[in-house]
Amino acid sequence: MIATSDTANLTDHEEKLIHTMQILGDKTRYRIFKLLMSEEQLCVSDIAARLGVSVSAVSQHFRSFEMVGIVNKERMGQKICYAIKDDNEFIEQLSKLTKEG
């Protein structure tokens, strides 16, 4: 069966879903995401300490999160802190999936 152009083209939402799933497919990024889901806001250094990874590694992972727009970033003095954007349906769906696991 050959796909028609209607089913072959992906919506912007589907493209974002695929890209986000690829990002969360990395174990460390998934663990970071779950930490952020359980806390209102966390700083990069706190996440690094909890996961036993370097601050620079956590910062690199957050670049991926920022690219798909699933986090809010806030500078607090010399620290950079992040929170999950919980103001859209897409993030709510991801949240439900991670809580079920």
N, C-alpha and C positions, 0 to 999 in steps of 0.2 A: 504494500500500500504506500502510495506517495503522499507526503504531507502537502496540504494546500498552503498557500501563502498566509492564510489566516492563522493556521496552527504553527507554522514555522517561525513566525515573528513573535518575539517576546515583548511584553509590556515593560515599561520602566520599573514597575513594581517587581515583576519577575526577575529582571536583570539585577535589581538591588538584592533580592532574596538570594539569588545564586551567589553573588559576590560575598554577601554577608555569611552565608553558609560555608563558603570556602575559607573565609577568615576565621570563623569559629571552629573549623576543622583542625586547627592547630591546638594541641593540648594546653599549652601555656596560655594562649589567647582565650580559650574556653574557660580555663580556671580564673583568669582575670575577670572575664565577663560575669561568671557566677559570683565572684567576690563583690563586684559592683552591684549585682542584683540584690545582695544581702545587706549592703550598706548604702546609706544615702549618698555618701561621697568619700572617696579615698585618694590620698596623695600617692604619687609614683613611688616614693621611698617606702611608704607603708606596705604597698602591694609587693614590692621587691623583697622586703623583709619577711612577709608572710609566706611567699612562695619560694624563698631561697634562691632568687635569681638576681642578677645585677640591675641596678637602676636604669642603666642605658638599654638593657634588653627590654625592660618594661616600657620605656619611652618609645622604642622602636615598634613594639606591638600596638601602642596607642596611635601611632601614625596610621595604621591600618584601620583602627576603629574610627578615627576621624574621617578617613576617606569615604567610608560608607555612611557617616553621619549618625552613629548610634551613641555618641557620648558628647557631653558638654565639658568644656575645659575651663578651669579657673586658676589664675595665678594667685597664690597667697604668700607674699613675700618672695622667698627664694624657691618655694615649693610650687609644684604644679599638681593640681588635684582634678579628678575627673568624677563625673556622675553619669549614669545612664540616662539618656533622653527618654523620659517616660510619657511624653506628650503625644505619642502617635500609636496607631493600632499595630503597626509593624513591630515595634518594640514590645508592646503588650503580648503579642503572639510569641515572640522569642522568649519572653519571660515565662510564659506558661510552659513552653517546651522544656526549659532548663529546670523548672521546679518539679516537673514530673519525673525527671531522671534521678 
